[in-house]
Amino acid sequence: MAMSGSAIGLGNIWRFPYLVGEYGGAAFVLIYIMACLFISLPIFLAEAVIGRRSGSSNFGAFNKLVPGSRWRWLALLTVFSPFLIVSYYSVVGGWATGYLFKSFAFEFSKPTTEVIGMFGTFSSNVWMPLICHTIFLGLTAGIVAHGVKKGIEKFSNWSMPVLFLMILIIMIYSLSLPGAEKGVEYLVKPDFSKVNGRTVASAMGQSFYSLSLGVGTILTYYSYVSKKENILVSGLGTAAFDLLFAIMSSFAVMGAVFAAGIEPGTGPGLIFESIPFVFNTMGQQMPVISSIVAILFFLTVLISALTSAVSLFEVGVAYLTEERGMSRRNAVIFEFVAAWLLGALCSLSFGPLSSFKIGDLNIFSLCDTLASNFFMTLGGFLFVLFVGWKMKRSDVYDELTCGGTQRLPVCLFSFIYFLMRYVAPLVIGIIFISGLIG
Ligand code: TRP
């Protein structure tokens, strides 16, 4: 549940639906599944093998498996990148919190002109986004402070089923709206003419992002997993839940967007600009129902972001407690303060600091670009290379079969190993270089 919580997040709600529609509907979903199975899942397994074999989080893991090797310095990068991501992810999580408050206050029922300009007004304001960022990061830190079992697992165990139930309700409601069939058509019509190199690259990038790879969250979570747990089964389970949620939110979001007759967009604009407009349109005839659905929707966004943020936050805490000897409480406070400060700069980069730019990126986009285009792919490359080339083949086999107690046909293992050793590093290397040259 915790692993699915890490995977299921904003990427499922704001990126996947758009990519499906843009890149050929069912054709894209098929390519996405292939990309998951042949590229992202091997990287997922690589992180899992390193984490569980070593029983340590990112930095310590490399040192334990190959003592004194220089790999651990590279691993420091994967301690830094989840910290970087959680800082700006928390700003977006804060926006979701703010929009939840707005739905309680019936703000989407205001005159349409106000709703259209709402996101610009909200995000460029100094205080409200900062307060919301503080609340979101505080909730994240609060869950992590309770520990892995009593905090993260307990929260995920009840929140994940609730999340699925909520998205199911929203999806059914959304598909029952007049005009929603156009959204369904946008999503399901297989259009192979839209399939090209970019489609494949987007499918790979999305599956990588959606499974939370490359920053050691999966690695850290697996360092807590029992030696009896079958990694292959839990990996496939996580990927399946993640895909199911992405498909359900696609119907939920696009059904409503098309029913309201607006152009589907991507990124924050989809959730914070298009969707409020949907509630505004619906609210003309059914103000009460539309407010209830709005509350459900932003609660879904908030909880899905929270379970992802928790996994990012835990990596830093694991490093500070395991390697720096801090208590969990102090580690949480330390990371909270540091991530709050960086997040605050990201938040202000939509308002007073908007003219501060490096290249043409503001602070928020700079953090996002650095993390998504460089650190994540570099990290994924590093993990899979380590398992494929540095670890012993027999150790990898041993880990995937739980010390030989679980069945794994040798030919299947050889295939997975081949993917880890050659295919995944090659493909992710290409993604990294294409990211570098834009
Ligand atoms: N998978 C998350 C989502 O779909 C986002 C994400 C990317 C993430 N990389 C991560 C979450 C690393 C946790 C850890 O929104």
Boltz pocket constraint, residues with backbone or C-beta under 6 A from the ligand:
constraints:
  - pocket:
      binder: B
      contacts: [[A, 6], [A, 7], [A, 8], [A, 9], [A, 10], [A, 11], [A, 12], [A, 208], [A, 209], [A, 210], [A, 211], [A, 212], [A, 213], [A, 215], [A, 217], [A, 308], [A, 309], [A, 311], [A, 312]]
      max_distance: 6.0
